[in-house]
Amino acid sequence: MFFDELSPLLQELIRKPVAFLGGFASGALRLSLNDDPVKSWLDREFGAPSPTTPSVDESNNGNGPQSIIIE
C-alpha cells in the first residue's frame, strides 16, 4: 500500500534523476526559480530567456476589468 503511493516518485527519479533531485533540493530549500541568484545561474547555464511580462494591450484583450469615469 505504501509502495503504491511512492511509485510515481520513484519512476520520475529513475527517468530523470538530475532534474528530480534538483527540483527536490530547490523545494526543500524553498528556492524560487524566478529570484536571483538562481535565475541568473539558470540563464547562464541553459541560455533560457527570462520570461517577459505581457504588455497592457496583450494581457487585457477586453476581457478583464476596465476603468470607467463617472461624472
C-alpha positions in Angstrom: 0.0 0.0 0.0 2.7 2.5 0.9 4.8 1.4 -2.1 1.9 2.2 -4.4 1.9 5.9 -3.2 5.7 6.2 -3.7 5.8 4.5 -7.1 5.2 7.7 -9.2 8.1 9.5 -7.3 10.4 6.5 -7.9 9.5 6.4 -11.6 10.4 10.1 -12.0 13.6 9.6 -10.1 14.6 6.7 -12.4 13.7 8.6 -15.6 15.3 11.9 -14.9 17.5 11.7 -11.7 19.2 15.1 -12.1 16.0 17.1 -12.7 14.2 15.2 -9.9 17.0 15.8 -7.4 17.4 19.4 -8.4 13.7 20.1 -8.1 13.6 18.2 -4.7 16.6 20.3 -3.4 15.1 23.6 -4.6 11.8 22.7 -2.9 13.5 21.6 0.3 15.5 24.8 0.4 12.5 26.9 -0.7 14.3 28.4 -3.6 12.3 30.3 -6.2 13.5 29.9 -9.8 12.5 33.5 -10.6 14.8 35.1 -7.9 18.5 35.8 -8.2 21.0 34.1 -7.9 19.0 31.0 -9.2 17.5 32.9 -12.1 20.8 34.3 -13.3 22.5 30.9 -12.9 19.8 29.2 -15.0 20.1 31.8 -17.7 23.9 31.4 -17.8 23.8 27.6 -17.8 21.0 26.9 -20.2 20.7 30.2 -22.1 17.0 30.3 -21.3 15.5 33.8 -21.8 13.8 35.2 -18.8 10.0 35.3 -19.0 8.6 38.7 -20.2 5.5 40.2 -18.8 2.9 40.9 -21.5 2.1 44.5 -22.3 -1.2 46.0 -21.3 -2.7 45.5 -24.8 -1.8 41.8 -24.9 -2.9 41.0 -21.4 -6.2 42.8 -21.3 -7.9 41.7 -24.6 -11.1 43.4 -23.4 -12.0 40.6 -21.0 -10.7 41.9 -17.8 -11.8 44.8 -15.5 -11.8 48.2 -17.2 -11.7 51.6 -15.6 -14.6 53.9 -16.1 -15.2 57.6 -15.3 -18.4 58.5 -13.5 -19.5 62.2 -13.9 
